[in-house]
Each structure stands twice: as structure tokens, then as C-alpha cells.
Amino acid sequence: MYTGHLDLKAFRGSYPTWSRLTARLREIGTPRFTADRGIRQLAGADFLSQLNHGTDAYEKTGSDALPGYAEAWSGTPGSGIDPVYEMARTANDLDIYNGALGDLTDEQYLDRIRADILAVAPARQNPVDGAPGLGGLVRYTTRNVQIAGTGHAVFTIDVQPVDDSRGPLGVRADGDLFSIEVDVKMPTMIQRSSASERARRSIVGAQLDGLRPITPLMRPVADLAADKMAALALQPGVGDGIAAPRFKDIADLYYIARTCPVEGDALRKALSENWHWKEAGLSGPPRPYRFYGQPPAPSHETEILWEHGFAQLRERIPQLREYPEFAQIVETIDTFLDGAADPSNGKWDPVRGQWQQNARGEVASALGHALAPVRTAERAEQPMVPMQKHLIVFDVDQTISKYDTLHTLADRAGRLAEVDACRHPDYETSIRAKVAQLRGVDAALVREVADTIVLNEGVEELIRDLQAAGHEVAIASGGFDAIVGPLADRLGVERYAAGHLEIVDGVLTGEVSNLVDADGKVEFTDRIGHELGIPRERRLGVGDGSNDVPLLSNVGTGVAYEPGAAAAAVAHTIVHGDMNQIKRILHLPAPDRPTTTAPRPSPAGFPAAPTPARLTTPPRRQATARTT
């Protein structure tokens, strides 16, 4: 066990047990920097120290490293937690790489890092039998290793707090086991335009007795900023094969601009050499800087409602709620990045939020010229790594189906007026009341509705092409299995969720069971994603109504198709007309987005989008209570 970052006597003197350590972290924690966050940050930094064992072999990168670059965040320090640590976006994974092994093949590199990590966290069935860490207070074991695409390997490390006070009698568990994700990047995926930087401050925010500052080497902040700049300006998926817009990079870029002094020459060099632009056929970022799909987007881009996605991120991450309004965040990022293209700008001042003039006016003129945003190839931005497998979950009524299937059934049964008269504020009461009006309807009519569903434009081709590209497609409907089941068969979709419409002796009883409400769609999506090993960021939800709001809010990319107001308010992108436009999100050939869209509120901080007429489609029956 390596203890170079600890004064072991002082550390264990103050924290002889895990409970004493966690009590101290709770004492100094804040709503923006909780004890749980402090524990995970401490364990990650200790694990890195164990891995390096006094060397600089493994360097830090990624969002969890941001406080190590920071100079200051204006604000009042808390009790033991500097705002620099409080205000960084919570990122619990440990992103590292070993640049010294860059000459190895990917296979050789993986073998080497696997051996290094298993030496610190052996694969053991009993977590208590793992390797010691944090001065003996925990044991590390490796539970899982996943090769994520071609860019990195993710090690799941279990951390088991222990009581080691019994000496020869051995250790025993002394607290709940938790895990940290160690994301080891391949050297080929890490670009450094200058020498690595030593962390300006400890990467651990909690000040603890006996804990020395942990200041590893880190990837240059200019390169990290250039990567995040590219991730926002290029089509999602270009750099990592993941279609979800990187809303979190907005928070990270704002944090960099707010806390990190950055040399203009270094940032210009990082931007001009960044391989994302070259692979996308561009010589540099757009000028003026803009996010991909930022409204009003050109027709060849999928319009992304960045403010919606960032608002959802705020809800999940407490410290982001204290960031300024979205428009101000965008303005700060634009000032930071547009100013980088000017060779007369010497150094970014994060406190003033402005560039200082370069004393040498001619410095970096060649670099500034290199940043001209000229497309070197007339082609769509293609992924530099293969698109990873995604899960796409579709709603049915007025998404896959052009019309509401329950109302179609009621209309054909001659009971539409009775069904429409059932108006209740909550979904389940409304559906049960509506179905009760269909008691006695012949089940053959239900099958007729299922077999004659009119699909929205492009649905069949879209689902077929998504599956052919290796993606998983599923259906989550507030409707009924007697209709959704045959529809799923027709579309070649194996996984679906729908309520059960009770049929006895060939007629409807008016009863339903196992209804799939709004939360049920989320539960179904999470279950399927977990079974398939597809995380949230690689899930897409497609829906149109209020019952789809939780689904659209709880996936990596929420797609609202011809939406009502509620769905449009939470969606990450909105599609009208040909549903094949969704294919562009996953880098498949697709028609251009219509240059005309239905009127909708423009996100704050962006210019209003044009609002001419929408694509012409047959009139849709208006439902009293939209069910899916």
C-alpha cells in the first residue's frame, strides 16, 4: 500500500475508523459538495496515488480533473470546502491515461494497464480480501473491465470500507461497499499540443488531517477545452460514437472560463491541432463560435434545444443551479472561445472574464490564420470511431401511428362520443373510464384497428435502417397489447411494453390491467437498457405528448415528434414531417431537416427560429386526453 500522499500517523490518528472519516466529511460537506461526493473524490485520488506509487505514470484528464486546473471561484469559502471544488460539475469517474506507453499497440496497452490496475485492485470474490488503500481504511477489488469502443477501457473498482483494528484476527467490512469507474483512455485518443501540467491544487476538495495535496500531472487545460469546444460544435457522436448532445460540456467550458487562466497561444495551438476538426473536414471551430444545431440551425443539421437539455442537467446536479442564466453562460463561452482566435489576445483572465492583450502583437498570427473555419471537404460530419449501439424507444399513438389508436377503435365501434366524454386529470383514471365505454365491443374490431394502423411518414424505413445499423429498437406505449403487439410484429420490433386489454369470449370486458403510464415508460427503458448494457447516454426516446415527458427527460437524447407543448418543452430536438430525419442523429443517411417548422418558443439565449408553415400532413383527430 502506497502512503506517500498521507502522513499516516496523523491521518489514522484523526480517523481510526471509516465512520470517523465519513463523519468528518459530513461535518464539512455542503449541499453543493456532499459527503458522498467527498468520499468518492477521495477514493479516486487515493486509487490514482496507489496506481502511480510515487511516479507520474498515469496522468489525469477529464471533467473530474477540473478543480486541479482552477485558480479561484469568486465566492465565500465554506467550512473546509473551497468554492473551486463545490462549483465544479459532479463527475465521479476517474479519467486517466499513460502517455509513456503510447508506442504500444492498443492490445499491448490494454494488457499493461490491466496488469497495473489489478496489482492495485485484484479481482477477488470477497471485497474484504482486496488490496489496501486510504491508509488501510478500504480495500480495492476489480469487479468488471469493459472495453468501450476503440477509445478507452472502463474498470469498475469496488471500494469496501474495513475495520483493520483487530490485527491478526483479520479485517472485516465496516460500511457499505461503493464503486468508482476508472476510465483509462488510449494514448491514440489523447491529444497533447504541449507538455503536461502539474495540478495547481490538490484534486481532493476536503481538507483532512494527515492528507497531503495530491497534485498529479494532468493533460493541458487548453487541450481539454479544445476537445469540449469540438464536442459542442460538431455533430454529437463524431468523437465518441455516442449520439447524445454533450450538455455537460457546456457546464465544463463555463467552469474553465470562470476559473482557469489559459494562455492564448496554447489554446490557439490546441484548437488548430485538434484532430476532431480534421476528421470532420474542418480546419477549426466555427467563427463566431456556435453549438452544433443551435437554433436557428441550417437544414443539414439536426436542431438541438440546448437550453432544454442544460435545464435538465441543472435539476440533477445541485451546484449547476447556482450557475447564471443559460444566455449568460453561452455569452461567457462565446467570449472565451471567439477571443482565442485573435492572435493579439495573450491570456484569458477568468476573474474579469476577458482576454488580456498580447504584448507581442505578431505572436501566433500563423495560428490565428489556421483557425479560419473553412470546410476542407463537402461532406457530412462522420464519426471518427464507429457509432456505438444505441437503444431507441418509440411511443405509439401520434408518434409511430398517425392517429390515436384508442380513439380510432372507439370511432369504428360507434362510441367515440362516449369515450371523448371521459375526462379526468390523471392518466389511469382517464384510460380506465374510456375503456369501460368499450365493454362488449367485438375483439375482431380491435385486430382490424391493429392491422390497419396508419403510420407516420418514414417510420418503417427508419426502424428498419436503425436495426440494420446494429441499434436496438423498442416500443413503450400507454395503449394496449392487443394493438401494440401486432404493430410490433409488423415493424419487426421484439421488445415492447403496453397495457393488457381484457378480452373474454371474443368481446372486450371494459377492463384493463398492467397499464404503462409515463413513469412506466421510463422503467421499461431503464430495464431494457440495463439488460442490453446500454447506458442512459446511449438511449433515445421518441414521443409527442405529455405522457412522454418523463421518457424524453430521462434519456441521452429526447426526440419530440410533431409534439404538443409539454413534450416540446423538455425535448432535446424536435422533428416534423419525415421521421427519417432521426437517422441523422445516429449518423445514418437522412433527408435534410425542413427549413420550415411549426411555431414554438425560442430557447432563451438564442435567436428566434423562423416559423413558416409546417410540412403538409392529413388532419389528425384531436384527442381529449392524450394517452401516449
C-alpha positions in Angstrom: 0.0 0.0 0.0 1.4 3.4 -1.0 1.1 6.2 1.5 3.3 8.9 0.1 0.3 11.3 0.0 -0.5 10.7 3.7 1.0 11.5 7.0 -0.2 8.1 8.1 0.2 8.7 11.8 -1.8 11.9 11.7 -4.4 10.6 9.2 -5.1 7.4 11.2 -4.8 9.3 14.4 -7.7 11.5 13.4 -9.6 8.9 11.5 -9.0 5.5 13.1 -12.2 4.1 11.6 -14.2 4.6 8.5 -17.1 6.1 10.4 -14.8 8.8 11.9 -13.7 9.7 8.4 -17.2 9.9 6.9 -18.4 11.8 10.0 -15.7 14.5 9.3 -16.8 14.6 5.6 -20.4 15.1 6.6 -19.3 17.8 9.0 -17.5 19.9 6.4 -19.8 19.0 3.5 -22.3 21.4 1.8 -25.3 20.9 -0.4 -23.0 21.5 -3.4 -20.3 19.2 -2.1 -21.9 16.4 -0.2 -20.1 13.8 2.0 -20.8 11.2 -0.7 -19.1 13.3 -3.3 -16.2 13.9 -1.0 -15.8 10.2 -0.3 -15.8 9.2 -4.0 -13.4 12.0 -4.8 -11.0 11.0 -2.0 -11.2 7.3 -3.0 -10.5 8.2 -6.7 -7.5 10.3 -5.8 -6.1 7.7 -3.4 -6.5 5.0 -6.1 -4.6 7.1 -8.6 -1.9 7.6 -5.9 -1.7 3.8 -5.4 -1.5 3.3 -9.2 1.3 5.8 -9.6 3.2 4.7 -6.5 5.2 7.9 -6.3 5.6 8.3 -10.1 3.8 10.3 -12.8 3.0 7.3 -15.0 -0.8 7.8 -15.0 -2.0 11.4 -15.7 -5.4 12.9 -15.1 -7.8 14.1 -17.7 -11.5 14.6 -18.0 -14.1 16.7 -16.1 -13.2 15.3 -12.7 -9.8 16.9 -13.0 -11.2 20.5 -13.5 -10.6 21.8 -9.9 -6.9 20.9 -10.3 -6.6 23.5 -13.1 -8.6 26.2 -11.3 -7.2 29.3 -9.8 -10.2 30.7 -8.0 -14.0 30.9 -8.0 -15.3 34.1 -6.6 -17.5 33.4 -3.6 -17.4 32.8 0.1 -15.5 29.6 1.1 -17.5 27.1 3.0 -16.4 25.3 6.2 -13.5 23.3 4.8 -14.6 23.2 1.1 -13.3 25.8 -1.3 -15.9 27.0 -3.9 -13.5 25.8 -6.6 -14.4 22.3 -5.6 -18.0 23.0 -4.8 -18.9 24.6 -8.1 -17.2 22.1 -10.5 -19.8 19.7 -12.0 -20.0 16.5 -10.1 -18.1 13.8 -12.1 -17.4 10.7 -10.1 -15.4 8.7 -12.7 -11.6 8.8 -12.6 -10.3 9.6 -16.1 -6.6 8.7 -16.6 -4.1 7.7 -19.3 -0.5 6.6 -19.6 1.2 8.6 -22.2 4.6 6.9 -21.7 3.0 3.7 -23.3 2.0 5.5 -26.5 4.3 3.3 -28.6 2.4 0.1 -27.7 -0.4 -1.3 -29.8 -3.9 -1.0 -28.3 -3.9 -4.6 -27.3 -0.5 -4.3 -25.6 -1.5 -1.1 -23.9 -4.7 -2.8 -22.5 -2.6 -5.7 -21.2 -0.2 -3.3 -19.4 -2.9 -1.2 -17.8 -4.9 -4.2 -16.8 -1.9 -5.6 -15.0 -1.2 -2.3 -13.3 -4.8 -1.9 -12.1 -5.1 -5.5 -11.0 -2.0 -5.0 -8.9 -3.8 -2.2 -7.0 -7.3 -3.8 -7.1 -7.1 -7.5 -7.6 -10.1 -9.5 -8.9 -11.4 -11.2 -5.7 -14.8 -12.6 -4.9 -14.8 -11.2 -1.4 -14.2 -7.4 -1.4 -12.7 -7.6 2.0 -9.8 -9.6 0.5 -8.8 -6.7 -1.8 -5.7 -4.6 -1.8 -5.5 -2.0 1.0 -5.9 1.7 0.3 -6.5 5.0 2.0 -4.1 4.2 4.9 -5.8 0.8 5.4 -9.4 2.1 5.8 -10.6 0.5 2.5 -9.9 -2.5 0.2 -9.9 -2.2 -3.6 -11.1 -5.0 -5.9 -11.7 -5.0 -9.7 -15.2 -6.2 -10.4 -15.5 -5.6 -14.2 -13.5 -4.5 -17.2 -15.3 -3.2 -20.3 -13.6 -2.2 -23.5 -15.7 0.8 -24.6 -15.3 1.1 -28.4 -11.8 1.8 -29.6 -11.1 4.7 -27.3 -10.9 3.5 -23.7 -11.3 0.8 -21.2 -13.5 1.2 -18.1 -12.6 -0.6 -14.9 -15.3 -0.9 -12.2 -13.5 -0.8 -8.9 -15.3 -1.8 -5.7 -14.3 0.1 -2.6 -15.0 -1.8 0.6 -14.5 0.2 3.9 -13.0 -2.1 6.5 -12.2 -2.3 10.2 -8.5 -3.2 10.4 -8.2 -2.8 14.2 -8.2 -6.5 15.1 -4.7 -7.1 13.9 -4.0 -10.9 13.5 -7.7 -11.6 13.6 -8.1 -10.0 10.2 -10.2 -7.3 8.8 -14.0 -7.1 8.4 -16.4 -5.0 6.5 -17.1 -1.6 8.2 -19.5 0.2 6.0 -21.3 -0.1 2.7 -19.4 -1.0 -0.4 -19.4 1.5 -3.2 -17.8 1.7 -6.7 -15.7 4.0 -8.7 -15.3 3.9 -12.5 -11.7 4.2 -13.7 -11.8 5.2 -17.3 -8.4 4.6 -18.9 -8.1 6.4 -22.2 -6.0 5.0 -25.1 -3.0 7.2 -25.9 -4.2 7.5 -29.5 -7.4 9.2 -28.2 -5.5 11.8 -26.1 -4.0 14.7 -27.9 -1.5 17.0 -26.2 -0.4 20.1 -28.0 2.0 21.0 -25.2 3.7 19.5 -22.1 1.5 18.1 -19.3 0.7 20.4 -16.5 1.1 19.8 -12.8 -2.2 20.3 -10.9 -2.3 23.8 -9.4 -4.0 22.5 -6.3 -5.0 19.2 -4.8 -7.5 17.2 -6.7 -9.2 16.4 -3.4 -11.5 19.2 -2.1 -11.8 18.1 1.5 -9.1 19.3 3.9 -8.4 16.4 6.2 -5.8 15.8 8.9 -2.8 13.9 7.5 -3.8 14.2 3.8 -1.2 15.9 1.7 -2.1 17.7 -1.5 -2.5 15.2 -4.4 -1.2 17.0 -7.4 -0.7 14.6 -10.4 0.4 15.6 -13.8 -2.6 16.5 -16.0 -3.4 16.9 -19.6 -3.0 20.6 -20.6 -6.2 22.5 -19.9 -6.0 24.1 -23.4 -6.4 20.6 -25.0 -9.2 19.7 -22.6 -11.0 22.9 -23.6 -10.4 22.3 -27.3 -11.9 18.8 -27.0 -15.0 20.2 -25.3 -15.3 23.0 -27.7 -15.3 20.5 -30.6 -17.8 18.2 -28.8 -20.3 21.0 -28.7 -19.6 22.5 -32.2 -19.5 19.2 -34.1 -22.4 16.7 -34.5 -22.8 14.6 -31.4 -21.2 11.2 -32.0 -18.3 12.4 -34.2 -15.7 11.9 -31.5 -17.1 9.1 -29.3 -19.8 7.3 -31.2 -22.5 8.5 -28.8 -25.4 10.4 -30.2 -26.4 12.3 -27.1 -25.7 16.0 -27.1 -23.0 16.8 -24.5 -24.9 19.2 -22.4 -22.4 18.6 -19.6 -19.6 20.1 -21.7 -21.4 23.5 -21.5 -21.0 23.4 -17.7 -17.4 22.3 -18.0 -16.5 25.0 -20.5 -18.1 27.7 -18.4 -16.2 26.4 -15.4 -12.9 26.6 -17.3 -13.7 30.1 -18.4 -14.7 31.1 -14.9 -11.7 29.6 -13.0 -8.7 28.8 -15.3 -6.1 31.2 -16.6 -5.4 30.0 -20.1 -2.6 31.1 -22.4 -3.9 32.3 -25.7 -1.1 30.8 -27.7 -1.6 27.4 -26.0 -5.4 27.5 -26.8 -4.9 28.5 -30.4 -2.3 25.8 -30.8 -4.6 23.2 -29.2 -7.5 24.3 -31.4 -5.5 24.3 -34.6 -4.1 20.8 -34.0 -7.2 19.2 -32.5 -8.0 16.0 -34.5 -11.7 16.4 -34.2 -11.8 19.2 -36.7 -9.5 17.5 -39.1 -11.6 14.3 -39.1 -14.8 16.4 -39.6 -13.2 18.1 -42.7 -12.8 21.4 -41.0 -9.8 23.5 -40.2 -11.1 24.8 -37.0 -14.2 25.8 -35.0 -17.0 28.0 -36.5 -16.5 31.7 -36.2 -18.4 33.1 -34.5 -18.5 30.1 -32.3 -21.8 28.2 -32.1 -23.0 24.9 -30.9 -24.0 22.3 -33.5 -27.7 22.5 -34.2 -28.0 25.8 -32.3 -31.3 27.4 -33.3 -31.9 28.5 -36.0 -29.9 25.6 -37.4 -29.1 25.1 -41.1 -31.2 22.4 -42.8 -28.4 19.8 -42.9 -28.1 19.9 -39.1 -30.5 18.4 -36.5 -31.7 21.3 -34.4 -30.8 20.8 -30.8 -32.6 22.6 -28.0 -29.5 23.1 -25.9 -31.2 25.1 -23.2 -33.8 22.3 -22.5 -31.0 19.7 -22.0 -29.0 22.0 -19.8 -32.0 22.8 -17.7 -32.5 19.0 -17.1 -28.8 18.8 -16.1 -29.3 21.6 -13.6 -32.0 19.6 -11.9 -29.7 16.6 -11.4 -26.6 18.4 -10.3 -27.1 20.8 -7.4 -24.1 23.2 -8.0 -25.3 23.9 -11.5 -28.4 25.5 -10.1 -26.2 28.4 -8.9 -24.7 28.9 -12.4 -26.1 32.0 -14.1 -28.9 32.0 -16.7 -28.2 30.0 -19.8 -27.9 33.0 -22.0 -25.1 34.4 -19.8 -23.3 31.0 -19.8 -23.4 30.9 -23.6 -22.1 34.5 -23.7 -19.2 33.7 -21.5 -18.3 30.7 -23.5 -18.5 32.6 -26.8 -16.3 35.4 -25.4 -13.7 32.9 -24.2 -13.6 30.9 -27.4 -14.1 33.6 -30.0 -11.4 35.6 -28.4 -9.0 32.7 -28.7 -8.9 33.1 -32.4 -7.5 36.6 -32.1 -3.6 36.4 -32.0 -3.4 39.7 -30.2 -5.1 38.1 -27.1 -2.4 36.9 -24.8 -4.0 35.3 -21.7 -7.5 34.7 -20.5 -8.4 36.3 -17.2 -11.1 34.1 -15.6 -11.8 36.7 -12.8 -12.6 39.5 -15.3 -13.9 37.2 -17.9 -11.9 38.8 -20.7 -8.7 38.4 -22.7 -5.6 40.4 -21.9 -3.8 41.9 -24.8 -0.7 40.1 -26.0 2.4 42.2 -25.5 3.8 40.8 -28.8 1.2 41.7 -31.4 2.6 39.4 -34.1 2.6 36.3 -31.9 0.6 33.4 -33.2 -0.6 35.1 -36.3 0.0 31.9 -38.2 -2.0 30.0 -35.6 -4.8 32.5 -35.8 -4.9 32.1 -39.6 -5.0 28.3 -39.1 -8.2 28.7 -37.1 -10.3 30.0 -40.0 -13.4 27.8 -40.1 -13.1 26.6 -43.7 -14.6 23.2 -44.6 -12.0 21.2 -46.4 -14.4 18.5 -47.6 -18.0 18.9 -48.6 -19.4 16.0 -46.6 -21.4 15.4 -43.5 -19.5 15.1 -40.3 -18.9 11.4 -39.8 -17.9 9.6 -36.6 -14.2 9.1 -36.1 -15.0 6.0 -34.2 -17.8 3.6 -35.1 -21.2 4.6 -33.6 -21.8 2.6 -30.5 -25.0 0.6 -30.1 -28.0 2.8 -29.0 -31.4 2.0 -27.7 -34.3 3.9 -29.4 -37.6 3.7 -27.6 -40.7 4.8 -29.5 -44.2 5.9 -28.3 -47.1 4.7 -30.5 -50.1 7.0 -30.7 -49.3 10.0 -32.9 -45.7 9.0 -33.0 -45.4 5.7 -34.8 -49.2 5.8 -35.5 -50.5 8.9 -37.2 -53.7 8.7 -35.1 -54.7 7.8 -31.6 -55.4 4.1 -31.7 -57.9 4.1 -28.8 -59.9 6.9 -30.4 -59.7 5.0 -33.8 -61.2 1.9 -32.1 -63.9 4.0 -30.4 -64.8 5.7 -33.7 -65.1 2.4 -35.5 -67.2 0.9 -32.7 -69.6 3.9 -32.8 -68.7 5.0 -29.3 -66.4 8.0 -29.9 -68.7 10.5 -28.2 -68.9 8.4 -25.0 -65.2 7.9 -24.9 -64.5 11.6 -25.6 -66.8 12.5 -22.7 -64.5 10.7 -20.2 -62.3 13.5 -19.0 -60.1 13.0 -15.9 -56.9 14.8 -15.0 -54.8 11.7 -14.3 -53.8 9.1 -16.9 -55.0 5.9 -15.3 -58.4 7.1 -14.3 -58.9 8.5 -17.8 -57.9 5.4 -19.6 -60.0 3.1 -17.4 -63.0 5.2 -17.9 -62.6 5.3 -21.6 -62.1 1.6 -21.9 -65.1 1.0 -19.8 -67.2 2.6 -22.5 -66.0 -0.1 -24.9 -67.5 -3.0 -23.0 -69.0 -5.5 -25.4 -67.1 -4.4 -28.5 -66.1 -7.4 -30.7 -62.4 -8.3 -30.4 -62.2 -8.7 -34.2 -62.6 -4.9 -34.4 -59.5 -4.5 -32.2 -57.5 -6.6 -34.5 -58.8 -4.7 -37.5 -57.6 -1.5 -35.9 -54.2 -3.1 -35.2 -53.8 -4.3 -38.8 -54.8 -1.0 -40.4 -52.8 1.5 -38.3 -51.7 4.4 -40.5 -48.0 5.0 -39.8 -46.4 8.4 -39.7 -44.1 9.3 -42.6 -40.8 7.4 -42.7 -41.4 5.2 -39.6 -41.0 1.7 -41.3 -37.8 2.8 -43.1 -36.4 4.4 -40.0 -36.9 1.4 -37.8 -35.6 -1.0 -40.5 -32.4 1.1 -41.0 -31.8 1.6 -37.3 -31.9 -2.2 -36.8 -29.7 -2.8 -39.8 -27.1 -0.4 -38.4 -27.0 -2.6 -35.2 -29.1 -0.4 -32.9 -31.9 -1.8 -30.6 -35.4 -0.6 -31.1 -38.3 -0.9 -28.6 -41.8 0.4 -28.1 -43.3 1.8 -24.9 -47.0 2.6 -25.2 -49.7 3.8 -23.0 -52.0 1.8 -25.3 -52.8 -1.9 -25.3 -51.1 -5.2 -26.1 -53.9 -6.3 -28.5 -53.0 -3.4 -30.8 -49.3 -2.8 -30.0 -48.3 -6.4 -30.2 -49.4 -6.8 -33.9 -47.9 -3.4 -34.7 -44.6 -4.5 -33.2 -44.7 -7.7 -35.3 -45.4 -5.6 -38.4 -42.3 -3.4 -37.7 -40.0 -6.3 -36.6 -39.7 -5.0 -33.1 -39.2 -7.7 -30.4 -39.4 -5.6 -27.2 -42.5 -3.6 -26.3 -44.5 -2.5 -23.2 -48.2 -1.9 -23.3 -51.2 -2.4 -21.0 -53.4 -5.5 -21.2 -56.8 -5.1 -22.8 -59.1 -7.8 -21.3 -61.0 -9.9 -23.8 -63.4 -12.7 -22.8 -65.4 -14.8 -25.2 -64.4 -12.7 -28.1 -65.5 -9.3 -26.7 -64.0 -6.5 -24.6 -64.9 -6.6 -20.9 -64.1 -3.0 -20.4 -61.3 -3.8 -18.1 -57.6 -3.1 -18.4 -54.5 -4.1 -16.4 -50.8 -3.5 -16.3 -51.1 0.0 -17.7 -47.9 1.6 -18.8 -48.1 5.2 -17.6 -45.4 7.9 -18.1 -43.2 6.6 -15.3 -43.7 3.1 -16.7 -42.2 4.1 -20.0 -39.1 5.2 -18.1 -38.9 2.0 -16.0 -39.2 -0.1 -19.2 -36.5 1.9 -20.9 -34.2 1.6 -17.9 -34.8 -2.1 -17.6 -34.1 -2.8 -21.3 -31.1 -0.6 -21.3 -29.7 -2.4 -18.3 -30.3 -5.8 -19.8 -28.6 -4.8 -23.0 -25.7 -2.9 -21.3 -26.7 0.4 -23.0 -26.3 3.3 -20.6 -28.5 6.4 -20.4 -26.3 8.5 -22.7 -26.9 6.0 -25.5 -30.7 5.9 -25.2 -33.1 7.9 -27.4 -36.7 8.4 -26.6 -39.2 9.4 -29.3 -42.6 10.7 -28.3 -45.2 13.5 -28.8 -47.4 14.0 -25.7 -47.4 14.9 -22.0 -47.2 11.1 -21.2 -43.8 11.0 -22.9 -42.3 13.9 -20.9 -40.5 11.7 -18.3 -39.2 9.4 -21.1 -37.8 12.3 -23.1 -36.3 13.8 -19.9 -34.6 10.6 -18.8 -32.6 9.5 -21.9 -29.5 10.8 -23.5 -31.5 12.3 -26.4 -35.1 13.2 -26.2 -36.8 13.5 -29.6 -40.2 15.1 -29.8 -42.1 14.2 -33.0 -44.8 16.7 -34.0 -45.1 17.4 -30.3 -47.6 19.1 -28.0 -46.4 21.9 -25.8 -45.4 19.6 -22.9 -43.2 17.3 -24.9 -41.7 20.2 -26.9 -40.7 21.9 -23.6 -38.4 19.1 -22.5 -37.1 17.7 -25.8 -33.5 18.0 -26.9 -34.6 18.1 -30.6 -37.9 18.4 -32.4 -38.8 16.6 -35.7 -41.6 17.4 -38.1 -42.7 15.5 -41.1 -40.4 12.7 -42.3 -39.3 10.7 -39.3 -36.2 9.6 -41.2 -34.6 12.8 -40.1 -34.0 11.0 -36.8 -31.4 8.9 -38.6 -29.1 11.9 -38.9 -28.8 11.9 -35.1 -27.1 8.4 -35.4 -25.0 9.4 -38.5 -27.2 7.5 -41.0 -28.1 9.0 -44.4 -31.2 11.1 -43.9 -33.2 13.8 -45.6 -32.4 17.4 -44.8 -34.4 18.9 -41.9 -37.2 21.0 -43.3 -36.3 24.7 -43.2 -39.8 25.4 -42.0 -41.1 24.3 -38.7 -44.2 24.8 -36.6 -44.1 27.9 -34.3 -42.7 27.2 -30.9 -41.0 29.3 -28.1 -37.3 30.1 -28.9 -34.9 29.0 -26.1 -33.5 31.9 -24.2 -30.1 33.0 -25.2 -30.5 32.1 -28.9 -32.1 34.0 -31.8 -35.7 33.1 -32.5 -36.1 30.4 -35.1 -38.1 31.1 -38.3 -41.7 29.9 -38.2 -43.2 29.4 -41.7 -45.7 26.7 -42.5 -45.0 23.1 -41.5 -45.0 20.1 -43.8 -48.4 19.2 -45.1 -49.9 16.1 -43.5 -53.5 14.7 -43.3 -55.5 16.2 -40.4 -55.1 14.5 -37.1 -58.0 13.6 -34.8 -57.8 15.7 -31.7 -57.8 13.5 -28.5 -59.3 14.8 -25.3 -56.7 13.2 -23.2 -53.5 12.1 -25.0 -52.5 8.7 -23.7 -49.1 8.0 -25.2 
